[in-house]
Amino acid sequence: MLNQVVIQSQTGKVSIKPLVEIAVRNQLKSLKHGIERTKEQLAAFEQRFGISTAEMERRLKAGSLEETLETIDWCMEIEALRLLEEQYKTLSEASID
């Protein structure tokens, strides 16, 4: 599905395209930083509990792992990572004409 955004500026003194390109690059940097931080949080959970994130999800869904505040926090980090990665992919594939 094609998404399109039209940005118009009332002033013609400065081209808006370079400003939008810079804003997109800055947002990509911010998203990348968020992805790295979230991966660090997931690694900390894995180290603390001695299992991988995928294994924790599998066990939690199967009911062989008790839902606790820690596993809820862990799941929130997983969802945050998925969202950040989706946003990064979407924005990195965007073109500015």
C-alpha positions, -999 to 999 in steps of 0.1 A, spaced: 0 0 0 13 34 -10 13 61 17 18 97 6 22 129 25 22 163 9 40 191 28 36 227 17 53 258 30 39 293 27 74 308 24 93 302 -7 126 316 6 140 282 17 134 249 0 115 226 24 128 193 8 163 194 24 146 202 58 124 172 55 153 150 45 172 161 75 142 155 98 138 120 84 175 112 89 173 125 124 143 103 131 160 73 117 190 79 140 166 82 169 148 50 160 181 32 156 192 44 190 159 32 205 163 -2 188 198 -6 203 187 4 238 157 -20 236 180 -49 224 203 -41 254 173 -44 277 163 -77 262 198 -90 266 197 -80 303 165 -100 307 180 -130 289 211 -128 311 191 -124 343 168 -154 336 192 -175 316 169 -180 286 165 -164 252 137 -140 245 122 -164 220 122 -192 246 106 -169 272 78 -160 247 73 -197 238 71 -208 274 48 -180 284 24 -187 256 25 -225 264 18 -217 301 49 -233 314 63 -200 326 45 -179 352 34 -144 342 51 -120 366 59 -83 366 93 -92 351 79 -112 322 53 -85 316 82 -59 314 101 -83 291 71 -86 268 67 -49 267 103 -46 256 97 -72 229 67 -52 216 86 -20 218 114 -35 197 89 -48 171 73 -14 168 106 5 166 119 -19 139 87 -16 119 89 22 121 126 22 111 119 -1 81 90 20 69 108 53 72 141 40 57 122 28 27 104 61 22 114 84 -7 111 122 -8 103 136 -42 
